Amino acid sequence: MKHSSAATFRSATASTSRSTPGRPGRGWASERTGRIARIIVDPKNADAVFACALGHAYGPQPERGVYKTVDGGRYWNRVLFVDENTGCSDVAMDPNNPRVLFAGMWQLEIHTWGRTSGGPGSGLFKSIDGGATWKRLTGKGLPEPPLGKISAQVARSNSSRVYALIETGDGMLTNDGQKTQSGSLWRSDDGGDTWELASADRRLRGRTHYYTRFAVAPDNENEAYFLAAEFTKTLDGRRHQHRSHGQGRTDRRQPRHVDRSGQWRSHGGRARRRA
């Protein structure tokens, strides 16, 4: 299944902006796109950028999806669109091949009294041509619908290793009485062709709608860090997680409540932050 759209937006006032020396910042996309969950830049071409638009999420809207610019943000084309109820929760690029991308699409509607997460629009998508066309990944070890929020990452040290953090129903029943699938982290060792469940620990994604963020160590595809209500890491790419409670504590005492909105990793003496 391929999803694409010819929708084009010229830069206008928006929540994301680009600053050019000697000129004021310019908007990167239509203001109607609402929340931008992630922006990634092609490491080989700074003018090629992808923006992951979740949308305002208060109801159906047509401006959701994945957008791409090839001129540094002057014009944007929407390259992935599912439907008006589904936005982009995250997008990732293969660090070794920028033509390979993974996008998590999330069916979401938010209200002051609660939220509705998941549905037929949610899914994991892959592109191998720089975002020109996309394929929805189903089966082959991935969880069955209904799914919710999704985030994927490709290991820099090994492009065949891909992880997907996926919101499932944790075994609870749907409105029509069907039991949902359990699981949190899936892993692929062949670039996303086949998958296996790596962990069913719900704490990897914590309060899913706030978090569902993780990063893979640049020098070790088996080492990954998960940012949620608890800070968690794996050293074998599978089920063995080591949890850090509170502000820098690693013991099993009662944890403090910490709102973790950023993530740091020190490698070779350099500290790197990932939101």
N, C-alpha and C positions, 0 to 999 in steps of 0.2 A: 504494500500500500504506500503510495507516495502522496505527500501533502505539500503543496506550495501555493503561493499567492502572488499576484502581480501588484498588490497594493504598494504604493509608493508615497512616502512622506518627505517633504522638504523640511529642513531644520527650522524649528520654531521654538517658542517658549516651552520648556519642559522641566522635569525634575532632574535631568542629567544634562550637564553642559560641558562644552569644550572651550578651553581658553587658548587663544593664540596671541603671542607677544604683539603688543601694539594695538590689539583689538579686544573688545569686550567678549565675554564668554557667549557662545551660541548654544542654543538647545540642540540636542542630538536626535530628537524624534518628536512626533506629534504629542502635545500635552495630553491628549486623550488616552495615551497608552497607560497612564497611571503608574503603578509600582513597577520599578525595574529591579528584578531579582539578581541579575548578574550581567556584567559586561566583560567580554574577553577580546583581546587584541591579538591578531596574527603576529607571532614573533618574527616573521620574515617580511612583514609588510605592515607598517604602523597605520596605514590608511584603511586597512581592512579590519573592521570591528563588528562583533555580534552583540546585540542587546537582547536580553531575555525579559520580555514584558509580561508580567503577571496580570496586569490590568488593575482597575480600581477594586474589582472583585465584589462589588455590592450588588451585582446583578449581571445579566448578559450584556456583552459589549463586543463590537467587531474588531477592536484595535489590539486584541491580545495576540501573543505569539512570539516568534523569534524574528528579529530584524537584522539586516546587514547593511553596512555602508562600505564602499570601496574608495571613497574620496575624502576620508577623514572626518565624516560626519555631516557633510553638506546635504546629501540626499540619503534616504534610507529606503530599502525594499524589504517588505515582509516576505521571508522565505519559508516559514513554517506556520501554519494555522490549522487548528483542529476544528473548533467551533466557538460560538460566542460565550459558552460557559466555561471554557478551558483556556488557561494562560500558561506561561512558561515558568516553572519553579526553579530551574537551573539549566545551564548549558556548559559543556566542557569541550575542550579541544585537545587532540592528541599533541603533546608537546613536540613530538618528532615528525609529525605530518599534519599540518594545519588544515588539510582537506578532509580529515576525519573528525567528526563532531558527534557528540551525544547530547540530547536534550530531554529533560524531564518535563512533561506536560501535566498540568494539575487542574482538574475540575474543582473549582472552589467558588463558594458564595458566602460572603460574610455579612452578618447583621449584628446589631448592638446586643441582641440576646443570644447569640451563638453563631455557629458556622456549619456549613455543609461541605464536607471534604470528601472527594472521591466520586467516581462514576465512570461511565463509558468513555469519556474524553481523556481521562488520565492514562498515561503510558510513557514508555521509554522509546525514543526515536534515535536513529542513526543516519548520518550523511557521510558519504565517501567522496563527494565532489564539491567540497567547500560550501555546502548549504544549498546548492541548486535543487537537489531533490532529497527527500527523506523517506525512510522506511520505518514503520512501527515494528518494534521487536516484540514478538509474542512467542509463548511456548519455549521449547528447548531449554527448560530448567527455570525460566522466569515464573514468578507467581501469577496465578490466575486472577482475573478481575473479580470484584471491584478493587481498584487501587486508588491511592491518594497522592500525596506529595512525593516527588522523586528527585534524587540528586545522583549524578554519575561523575566519576573521575577516572582518568587514564594515567597509569603510572609512567613517569618520565623515564625511569630506568628500564622499562620493558613495556612497549606499547601494546603487547598482547594481553597484558593484565589490566582489566577494567573492573571497577567496582560500581555497584548501584545500591544506594540506600533508598529503600522503598517503604512507604506507608501502606501497611496491610490492615485488615480488619482484626488482627490478633485473635482469630478464632471466634469472634463474636458473631451473632446472627444478624443478617440484613433485615430490612423491613418486611421482606416476604418470607422470612424464616430460614433462609439459606445460610449455612455456616461459611464464614470467610476463611481465607488462608492466613496462616501465621508466618512470621519471618520479618527480618529487618534488613540484613545485608546479603546481597548476592554478589558473586564474583565470576568473572570470565577469564580464561587463560588463552583464548583464541580471538581476541579483539572484539568480543561481543557476539560471536556466532552461537556459542552455547554457554550455559550458566549453571551454577550450583549454589545452593544456600550455604552461606558462610557463617551466619549467626542469626539466631532468633531473639537475641537480647534486645528488648524494646528500649533499653536505656541508651542505645546507640543513637536513637533519634529523639528520645525524651519527649517533651511537649512538641510534637511534630510540626505544628503550624508555626511555632516560633523558631525552631532550629532546623534539623535535617541539613547539616553542614559538616563536611569532613574534608581531609586533605591526605594525600599519599606522600610519603617521604620521597624526595627527589632522587635519592641514591639507593632505595630499597623498596621494591614493589610489595614486600610483605609487611611493611610498617605503615600504619595509617592511624590518623588521629580524628576523633569524633567529638564535635562540639555540641553539647546539649546541656541539660540540667546537671549532668555529671560529665567531667572531662575524661574521655576513655581512649585507650590506644590498643592496637593489636600489633604483635611482633611476628606473627606467623600467617597473616592474611586470612585467618579463619576465626575460630571460636574463642581463642584465648585473649580476653580483654583484661587490661589492668586499669583500674579506676582510680582517679585522683579526686578526693573529696575536698571541697572548700578551697580556700586560697592557698594553693601550693601544698596541701596536705595529702599524704598518700596512705594514711592509716585507715582503720575501719571504724573509727569513732563516728558519732552522729555528725553528719555533714552540715555545714552552714548553707544557707540559701544563697546561691550565687547566680546572678544573671550573666551568662557568658555570651557576650555579643561580638567577641573577636577571638582570633586564634593566632598564636605565635609559635614559631619553631626556630630553634637555633641550629644552624648547620655550618660547620667550618668557621664558627665564631661570628656569623652574621645572623641577626634576628630578623625573621620574616613574619609578617602579619597577613592573615587571610580572614576576611569577614565571614 
